[in-house]
């Protein structure tokens, strides 16, 4: 086992003497918990939540999770926006087409002016550029050579 990795024994030491449960604070929302909610768990369950990156003990733990996982962004709004195709020459489209595209990106039916629509589209393109995705439908801007 790797050095300084959390074990069940580490979580046994953190148990509440009255309940026998380890108080855990959630780091990501689940079906039943929100970020920051505190819930007691058996040491084995607490270790699994910790290793999965779901929760951390409320008390100090001097060990790292068994697997340092990078969780990909699972924000459904970002995924929804990324799936929307933005034409290359979107700014040459009729203002009503730009407004319709902006409403689709915003996920709202609220009324927009042409200037507001242009800003929504430009902001989404800027977000995609920062994220390293291409301008359209989850494509990346990487050159592939064979």
Helices and strands as residue ranges (DSSP letters): H 8-12, E 22-26, E 38-41, H 43-52, E 55-57, H 76-82, G 90-92, H 95-106, H 114-131
